[in-house]
Amino acid sequence: MSAENEAIIAARVLEHDIRNQLGNIYLAVEGIKAEFTENDNEDFISYTDIIINCCKQVENIIKRAKPI
């Protein structure tokens, strides 16, 4: 196996692992947000929105950096 193929496989594994963790973070934050937004705490909602947006940004970075 060539070094290029090994790098592509490593990048795909890394992409998969990062996406799995982002999915877990996203689901956890959405669950927390749904459970605790009854108090209408604007700071809490703002913080959870920031975390969700950061997860989406990292996902977009992964999509753009995907190997050919």
Jmol script that loads the backbone (N, CA, C; Angstrom):
load data "model"
ATOM      1  N   MET A   1       0.852  -1.181   0.000  1.00  0.00           N
ATOM      2  CA  MET A   1       0.000   0.000   0.000  1.00  0.00           C
ATOM      3  C   MET A   1       0.894   1.240   0.000  1.00  0.00           C
ATOM      4  N   SER A   2       0.550   2.179  -0.848  1.00  0.00           N
ATOM      5  CA  SER A   2       1.381   3.373  -0.962  1.00  0.00           C
ATOM      6  C   SER A   2       1.139   4.321   0.216  1.00  0.00           C
ATOM      7  N   ALA A   3       2.076   5.203   0.410  1.00  0.00           N
ATOM      8  CA  ALA A   3       1.955   6.196   1.486  1.00  0.00           C
ATOM      9  C   ALA A   3       0.729   7.077   1.263  1.00  0.00           C
ATOM     10  N   GLU A   4       0.431   7.376   0.006  1.00  0.00           N
ATOM     11  CA  GLU A   4      -0.737   8.210  -0.301  1.00  0.00           C
ATOM     12  C   GLU A   4      -2.030   7.496   0.099  1.00  0.00           C
ATOM     13  N   ASN A   5      -2.126   6.204  -0.214  1.00  0.00           N
ATOM     14  CA  ASN A   5      -3.316   5.439   0.167  1.00  0.00           C
ATOM     15  C   ASN A   5      -3.452   5.345   1.682  1.00  0.00           C
ATOM     16  N   GLU A   6      -2.337   5.156   2.359  1.00  0.00           N
ATOM     17  CA  GLU A   6      -2.358   5.104   3.826  1.00  0.00           C
ATOM     18  C   GLU A   6      -2.820   6.433   4.406  1.00  0.00           C
ATOM     19  N   ALA A   7      -2.381   7.538   3.825  1.00  0.00           N
ATOM     20  CA  ALA A   7      -2.794   8.863   4.300  1.00  0.00           C
ATOM     21  C   ALA A   7      -4.286   9.074   4.075  1.00  0.00           C
ATOM     22  N   ILE A   8      -4.795   8.612   2.946  1.00  0.00           N
ATOM     23  CA  ILE A   8      -6.226   8.751   2.655  1.00  0.00           C
ATOM     24  C   ILE A   8      -7.055   7.935   3.642  1.00  0.00           C
ATOM     25  N   ILE A   9      -6.616   6.711   3.909  1.00  0.00           N
ATOM     26  CA  ILE A   9      -7.325   5.862   4.871  1.00  0.00           C
ATOM     27  C   ILE A   9      -7.288   6.491   6.264  1.00  0.00           C
ATOM     28  N   ALA A  10      -6.131   6.996   6.670  1.00  0.00           N
ATOM     29  CA  ALA A  10      -6.007   7.643   7.980  1.00  0.00           C
ATOM     30  C   ALA A  10      -6.920   8.867   8.074  1.00  0.00           C
ATOM     31  N   ALA A  11      -6.996   9.641   6.999  1.00  0.00           N
ATOM     32  CA  ALA A  11      -7.857  10.828   6.986  1.00  0.00           C
ATOM     33  C   ALA A  11      -9.317  10.426   7.100  1.00  0.00           C
ATOM     34  N   ARG A  12      -9.714   9.354   6.436  1.00  0.00           N
ATOM     35  CA  ARG A  12     -11.110   8.890   6.511  1.00  0.00           C
ATOM     36  C   ARG A  12     -11.458   8.388   7.906  1.00  0.00           C
ATOM     37  N   VAL A  13     -10.528   7.684   8.527  1.00  0.00           N
ATOM     38  CA  VAL A  13     -10.751   7.204   9.896  1.00  0.00           C
ATOM     39  C   VAL A  13     -10.886   8.390  10.841  1.00  0.00           C
ATOM     40  N   LEU A  14      -9.996   9.357  10.707  1.00  0.00           N
ATOM     41  CA  LEU A  14     -10.051  10.555  11.540  1.00  0.00           C
ATOM     42  C   LEU A  14     -11.361  11.304  11.324  1.00  0.00           C
ATOM     43  N   GLU A  15     -11.758  11.463  10.070  1.00  0.00           N
ATOM     44  CA  GLU A  15     -13.026  12.129   9.752  1.00  0.00           C
ATOM     45  C   GLU A  15     -14.185  11.409  10.433  1.00  0.00           C
ATOM     46  N   HIS A  16     -14.214  10.099  10.322  1.00  0.00           N
ATOM     47  CA  HIS A  16     -15.279   9.299  10.931  1.00  0.00           C
ATOM     48  C   HIS A  16     -15.324   9.497  12.445  1.00  0.00           C
ATOM     49  N   ASP A  17     -14.158   9.413  13.077  1.00  0.00           N
ATOM     50  CA  ASP A  17     -14.088   9.562  14.531  1.00  0.00           C
ATOM     51  C   ASP A  17     -14.524  10.951  14.984  1.00  0.00           C
ATOM     52  N   ILE A  18     -14.101  11.982  14.274  1.00  0.00           N
ATOM     53  CA  ILE A  18     -14.490  13.351  14.636  1.00  0.00           C
ATOM     54  C   ILE A  18     -15.991  13.536  14.470  1.00  0.00           C
ATOM     55  N   ARG A  19     -16.536  13.056  13.359  1.00  0.00           N
ATOM     56  CA  ARG A  19     -17.980  13.188  13.130  1.00  0.00           C
ATOM     57  C   ARG A  19     -18.788  12.460  14.201  1.00  0.00           C
ATOM     58  N   ASN A  20     -18.322  11.290  14.623  1.00  0.00           N
ATOM     59  CA  ASN A  20     -19.025  10.573  15.690  1.00  0.00           C
ATOM     60  C   ASN A  20     -19.066  11.397  16.968  1.00  0.00           C
ATOM     61  N   GLN A  21     -17.930  11.968  17.337  1.00  0.00           N
ATOM     62  CA  GLN A  21     -17.883  12.764  18.561  1.00  0.00           C
ATOM     63  C   GLN A  21     -18.734  14.032  18.439  1.00  0.00           C
ATOM     64  N   LEU A  22     -18.698  14.673  17.271  1.00  0.00           N
ATOM     65  CA  LEU A  22     -19.533  15.854  17.057  1.00  0.00           C
ATOM     66  C   LEU A  22     -21.007  15.499  17.175  1.00  0.00           C
ATOM     67  N   GLY A  23     -21.371  14.361  16.638  1.00  0.00           N
ATOM     68  CA  GLY A  23     -22.764  13.917  16.734  1.00  0.00           C
ATOM     69  C   GLY A  23     -23.183  13.726  18.179  1.00  0.00           C
ATOM     70  N   ASN A  24     -22.308  13.111  18.977  1.00  0.00           N
ATOM     71  CA  ASN A  24     -22.598  12.927  20.398  1.00  0.00           C
ATOM     72  C   ASN A  24     -22.751  14.254  21.120  1.00  0.00           C
ATOM     73  N   ILE A  25     -21.840  15.187  20.846  1.00  0.00           N
ATOM     74  CA  ILE A  25     -21.901  16.512  21.475  1.00  0.00           C
ATOM     75  C   ILE A  25     -23.187  17.223  21.074  1.00  0.00           C
ATOM     76  N   TYR A  26     -23.482  17.196  19.797  1.00  0.00           N
ATOM     77  CA  TYR A  26     -24.672  17.873  19.282  1.00  0.00           C
ATOM     78  C   TYR A  26     -25.940  17.310  19.924  1.00  0.00           C
ATOM     79  N   LEU A  27     -26.064  15.993  19.966  1.00  0.00           N
ATOM     80  CA  LEU A  27     -27.252  15.377  20.567  1.00  0.00           C
ATOM     81  C   LEU A  27     -27.359  15.683  22.058  1.00  0.00           C
ATOM     82  N   ALA A  28     -26.236  15.654  22.761  1.00  0.00           N
ATOM     83  CA  ALA A  28     -26.250  15.948  24.190  1.00  0.00           C
ATOM     84  C   ALA A  28     -26.675  17.389  24.451  1.00  0.00           C
ATOM     85  N   VAL A  29     -26.146  18.316  23.678  1.00  0.00           N
ATOM     86  CA  VAL A  29     -26.490  19.731  23.876  1.00  0.00           C
ATOM     87  C   VAL A  29     -27.954  19.975  23.526  1.00  0.00           C
ATOM     88  N   GLU A  30     -28.422  19.365  22.452  1.00  0.00           N
ATOM     89  CA  GLU A  30     -29.835  19.507  22.092  1.00  0.00           C
ATOM     90  C   GLU A  30     -30.736  18.960  23.199  1.00  0.00           C
ATOM     91  N   GLY A  31     -30.351  17.815  23.779  1.00  0.00           N
ATOM     92  CA  GLY A  31     -31.126  17.244  24.880  1.00  0.00           C
ATOM     93  C   GLY A  31     -31.127  18.133  26.106  1.00  0.00           C
ATOM     94  N   ILE A  32     -29.958  18.649  26.459  1.00  0.00           N
ATOM     95  CA  ILE A  32     -29.856  19.559  27.607  1.00  0.00           C
ATOM     96  C   ILE A  32     -30.680  20.817  27.348  1.00  0.00           C
ATOM     97  N   LYS A  33     -30.555  21.348  26.159  1.00  0.00           N
ATOM     98  CA  LYS A  33     -31.294  22.568  25.799  1.00  0.00           C
ATOM     99  C   LYS A  33     -32.794  22.327  25.910  1.00  0.00           C
ATOM    100  N   ALA A  34     -33.266  21.206  25.414  1.00  0.00           N
ATOM    101  CA  ALA A  34     -34.702  20.896  25.466  1.00  0.00           C
ATOM    102  C   ALA A  34     -35.179  20.734  26.907  1.00  0.00           C
ATOM    103  N   GLU A  35     -34.327  20.157  27.745  1.00  0.00           N
ATOM    104  CA  GLU A  35     -34.721  19.896  29.124  1.00  0.00           C
ATOM    105  C   GLU A  35     -34.703  21.146  30.002  1.00  0.00           C
ATOM    106  N   PHE A  36     -33.757  22.040  29.757  1.00  0.00           N
ATOM    107  CA  PHE A  36     -33.552  23.146  30.674  1.00  0.00           C
ATOM    108  C   PHE A  36     -33.972  24.510  30.148  1.00  0.00           C
ATOM    109  N   THR A  37     -34.515  24.597  28.959  1.00  0.00           N
ATOM    110  CA  THR A  37     -34.911  25.910  28.446  1.00  0.00           C
ATOM    111  C   THR A  37     -36.253  26.373  28.996  1.00  0.00           C
ATOM    112  N   GLU A  38     -36.869  25.551  29.839  1.00  0.00           N
ATOM    113  CA  GLU A  38     -38.122  25.960  30.460  1.00  0.00           C
ATOM    114  C   GLU A  38     -37.937  27.235  31.283  1.00  0.00           C
ATOM    115  N   ASN A  39     -36.752  27.446  31.800  1.00  0.00           N
ATOM    116  CA  ASN A  39     -36.480  28.617  32.638  1.00  0.00           C
ATOM    117  C   ASN A  39     -36.270  29.879  31.810  1.00  0.00           C
ATOM    118  N   ASP A  40     -36.193  29.741  30.504  1.00  0.00           N
ATOM    119  CA  ASP A  40     -35.959  30.870  29.598  1.00  0.00           C
ATOM    120  C   ASP A  40     -34.722  31.675  29.985  1.00  0.00           C
ATOM    121  N   ASN A  41     -33.686  30.977  30.403  1.00  0.00           N
ATOM    122  CA  ASN A  41     -32.424  31.617  30.739  1.00  0.00           C
ATOM    123  C   ASN A  41     -31.699  31.950  29.435  1.00  0.00           C
ATOM    124  N   GLU A  42     -31.659  33.215  29.096  1.00  0.00           N
ATOM    125  CA  GLU A  42     -31.082  33.642  27.821  1.00  0.00           C
ATOM    126  C   GLU A  42     -29.604  33.283  27.707  1.00  0.00           C
ATOM    127  N   ASP A  43     -28.863  33.381  28.792  1.00  0.00           N
ATOM    128  CA  ASP A  43     -27.442  33.021  28.756  1.00  0.00           C
ATOM    129  C   ASP A  43     -27.276  31.533  28.438  1.00  0.00           C
ATOM    130  N   PHE A  44     -28.059  30.699  29.081  1.00  0.00           N
ATOM    131  CA  PHE A  44     -27.977  29.260  28.859  1.00  0.00           C
ATOM    132  C   PHE A  44     -28.287  28.934  27.407  1.00  0.00           C
ATOM    133  N   ILE A  45     -29.348  29.507  26.877  1.00  0.00           N
ATOM    134  CA  ILE A  45     -29.724  29.273  25.486  1.00  0.00           C
ATOM    135  C   ILE A  45     -28.614  29.758  24.558  1.00  0.00           C
ATOM    136  N   SER A  46     -28.032  30.897  24.860  1.00  0.00           N
ATOM    137  CA  SER A  46     -26.951  31.440  24.047  1.00  0.00           C
ATOM    138  C   SER A  46     -25.740  30.511  24.055  1.00  0.00           C
ATOM    139  N   TYR A  47     -25.377  29.989  25.223  1.00  0.00           N
ATOM    140  CA  TYR A  47     -24.221  29.092  25.317  1.00  0.00           C
ATOM    141  C   TYR A  47     -24.454  27.787  24.551  1.00  0.00           C
ATOM    142  N   THR A  48     -25.643  27.227  24.683  1.00  0.00           N
ATOM    143  CA  THR A  48     -25.917  25.990  23.955  1.00  0.00           C
ATOM    144  C   THR A  48     -25.936  26.245  22.446  1.00  0.00           C
ATOM    145  N   ASP A  49     -26.451  27.387  22.033  1.00  0.00           N
ATOM    146  CA  ASP A  49     -26.436  27.732  20.607  1.00  0.00           C
ATOM    147  C   ASP A  49     -25.000  27.870  20.085  1.00  0.00           C
ATOM    148  N   ILE A  50     -24.120  28.433  20.898  1.00  0.00           N
ATOM    149  CA  ILE A  50     -22.719  28.576  20.509  1.00  0.00           C
ATOM    150  C   ILE A  50     -22.090  27.202  20.302  1.00  0.00           C
ATOM    151  N   ILE A  51     -22.339  26.271  21.221  1.00  0.00           N
ATOM    152  CA  ILE A  51     -21.784  24.927  21.099  1.00  0.00           C
ATOM    153  C   ILE A  51     -22.306  24.249  19.838  1.00  0.00           C
ATOM    154  N   ILE A  52     -23.599  24.371  19.581  1.00  0.00           N
ATOM    155  CA  ILE A  52     -24.197  23.756  18.389  1.00  0.00           C
ATOM    156  C   ILE A  52     -23.603  24.362  17.128  1.00  0.00           C
ATOM    157  N   ASN A  53     -23.466  25.664  17.082  1.00  0.00           N
ATOM    158  CA  ASN A  53     -22.891  26.316  15.905  1.00  0.00           C
ATOM    159  C   ASN A  53     -21.435  25.916  15.682  1.00  0.00           C
ATOM    160  N   CYS A  54     -20.672  25.781  16.759  1.00  0.00           N
ATOM    161  CA  CYS A  54     -19.276  25.340  16.628  1.00  0.00           C
ATOM    162  C   CYS A  54     -19.202  23.922  16.071  1.00  0.00           C
ATOM    163  N   CYS A  55     -20.076  23.046  16.524  1.00  0.00           N
ATOM    164  CA  CYS A  55     -20.112  21.680  15.985  1.00  0.00           C
ATOM    165  C   CYS A  55     -20.415  21.704  14.495  1.00  0.00           C
ATOM    166  N   LYS A  56     -21.354  22.532  14.096  1.00  0.00           N
ATOM    167  CA  LYS A  56     -21.696  22.639  12.677  1.00  0.00           C
ATOM    168  C   LYS A  56     -20.526  23.198  11.870  1.00  0.00           C
ATOM    169  N   GLN A  57     -19.797  24.154  12.429  1.00  0.00           N
ATOM    170  CA  GLN A  57     -18.647  24.722  11.728  1.00  0.00           C
ATOM    171  C   GLN A  57     -17.549  23.679  11.544  1.00  0.00           C
ATOM    172  N   VAL A  58     -17.288  22.881  12.565  1.00  0.00           N
ATOM    173  CA  VAL A  58     -16.281  21.834  12.450  1.00  0.00           C
ATOM    174  C   VAL A  58     -16.721  20.814  11.397  1.00  0.00           C
ATOM    175  N   GLU A  59     -17.995  20.472  11.387  1.00  0.00           N
ATOM    176  CA  GLU A  59     -18.527  19.557  10.369  1.00  0.00           C
ATOM    177  C   GLU A  59     -18.298  20.119   8.974  1.00  0.00           C
ATOM    178  N   ASN A  60     -18.527  21.402   8.790  1.00  0.00           N
ATOM    179  CA  ASN A  60     -18.293  22.033   7.487  1.00  0.00           C
ATOM    180  C   ASN A  60     -16.813  22.026   7.103  1.00  0.00           C
ATOM    181  N   ILE A  61     -15.942  22.225   8.067  1.00  0.00           N
ATOM    182  CA  ILE A  61     -14.502  22.167   7.811  1.00  0.00           C
ATOM    183  C   ILE A  61     -14.123  20.767   7.328  1.00  0.00           C
ATOM    184  N   ILE A  62     -14.677  19.753   7.970  1.00  0.00           N
ATOM    185  CA  ILE A  62     -14.387  18.372   7.570  1.00  0.00           C
ATOM    186  C   ILE A  62     -14.856  18.127   6.142  1.00  0.00           C
ATOM    187  N   LYS A  63     -16.039  18.588   5.819  1.00  0.00           N
ATOM    188  CA  LYS A  63     -16.574  18.398   4.449  1.00  0.00           C
ATOM    189  C   LYS A  63     -15.674  19.056   3.414  1.00  0.00           C
ATOM    190  N   ARG A  64     -15.192  20.267   3.704  1.00  0.00           N
ATOM    191  CA  ARG A  64     -14.344  20.980   2.752  1.00  0.00           C
ATOM    192  C   ARG A  64     -12.960  20.357   2.616  1.00  0.00           C
ATOM    193  N   ALA A  65     -12.467  19.736   3.683  1.00  0.00           N
ATOM    194  CA  ALA A  65     -11.107  19.193   3.687  1.00  0.00           C
ATOM    195  C   ALA A  65     -11.077  17.722   3.270  1.00  0.00           C
ATOM    196  N   LYS A  66     -12.199  17.186   2.893  1.00  0.00           N
ATOM    197  CA  LYS A  66     -12.279  15.767   2.557  1.00  0.00           C
ATOM    198  C   LYS A  66     -11.326  15.417   1.406  1.00  0.00           C
ATOM    199  N   PRO A  67     -10.563  14.329   1.587  1.00  0.00           N
ATOM    200  CA  PRO A  67      -9.624  13.949   0.510  1.00  0.00           C
ATOM    201  C   PRO A  67     -10.360  13.493  -0.739  1.00  0.00           C
ATOM    202  N   ILE A  68      -9.698  13.635  -1.844  1.00  0.00           N
ATOM    203  CA  ILE A  68     -10.278  13.267  -3.140  1.00  0.00           C
ATOM    204  C   ILE A  68     -10.383  11.773  -3.264  1.00  0.00           C
TER     205      ILE A  68
END
end "model"
wireframe off; spacefill off
backbone 0.3
color backbone group
